[in-house]
Amino acid sequence: MAVPRGNRGPMLTADRDQADYFHELLGRKRAELDERIDKLHVQLARLDRVHDERAVRSRRRIIKALESEARSIDRMRNALGLRLGR
């Protein structure tokens, strides 16, 4: 259903509100990931000191996956930021 040209204001406001919401939501998710990655780095250092190579490899894989997820979140936040003029 087409929206009449003169009635686009509320729709744009809703779009902006939704973009703001997701930008903040992604920011919280990114902060949670940072905390988890930091904790895993501490675990990794401990495991490395006791020469538990299998656990070290496992933690490195987990860290790599979480860092990839963090980069994806950063890309989404940047795209939303551009839309929001940030």
C-alpha positions, 0 to 999 in steps of 0.5 A: 500500500502506497503512502501519500507523499504528504504523509511521510513524516510519521513514517520517517520518525518511526524509522529513525526511532527503530534505527536508534533502538537497534543502534543502542541494542547493538552497542550493548551487545558489543559491550557484552562481547568485549567483556566476554572476550576479555575474560577469555583472554585471561583464561587463555593466558592461564591455560598457556602458562600451564601448557594446556594446548588443547584448551588454548586452541579451543579458547583461541577459536572461541575468541576468533569467532567472538571477534568476528561477531564483534566486527559484524556488530561494528559494521551494522552500528556504522551503517545505522550511524550513517542512517542516523547522521552520527 
